[in-house]
Amino acid sequence: MHATPRATALALLLTAACAGKAEDTGDELSPQLVGSIQPDGAADVGNVRFYKAFAFDQGGAFLAYLSSSPEADCATVGQYLRVGAEPYDPEPVFAPETCNMFIKIAEDYDGGIDYTRSEGDPTLDLVGTGTAIECALGAGAFELTTLETDEEDYFYSGRWWVGNPLTYRYTFSGSGEDGYTMEIELSQLDGGFVHESLEEVRATAEVNGSISAEYCTDLASTGLF
């Protein structure tokens, strides 16, 4: 069993190809941003299928969550991410065999950001370390599991890779009820199969496109803002 998405996203805060706009084809929603994330040496690829995104900004801070589920909404994303909450089934916000993405910019967001990180840049990257990319690799399901501490939480029964970007570009714009546009390009990622071993497992990403994000006030009460 592997780490719960909510727990690994919080842990990263503390210490991916082509794209198109969503199109309504009858009752079926198409993903806005698609691509792939391939951890080194892994047989399975992380499929990027971001159907919806949710964001909130206030006082120079910015928070966003990009979901692989077309059923996700602001309320379910807020409940899923809430620190200290009761176990919450990720199924409404996280589809098996896909990746989801959490982004926090702690300061200096003033209606937009344009940030590029080149390969080998030695400077401290406060933007990238505020990002948690989680991939549910291979066939599996989220299962309620009792831990050795007698606590319960949901774990993915397949492999679980978690990482953050190393070589990438974020171009975000928008604020408040008008919503947001997020252009994302990912090339290289750092991370690992966090509950299999402490070994670093980097990944190659092919993600380049844009997604519209809904203004979501529920993100303000997650304990992550």
Secondary structure, DSSP 8 states (H G I E B T S, - for coil): ----HHHHHHHHHH---EE----EETTEE--SEEEEEEETT-SS-EEEEE-EEEEEEETTEEEEEEES-TT--HHHHHHHH-TT-----STTT--TTEEEEEEEE-S--SSEEEEEE-TT--S--TTGGGEEEEEEESS--EEEEE-TTS-EEEEESSEEEEEEEEEEEEEEEE-GGG-EEEEEEEEEEEEE-TTT-S----EEEEEEEEEEEEE-GGGGGSS--
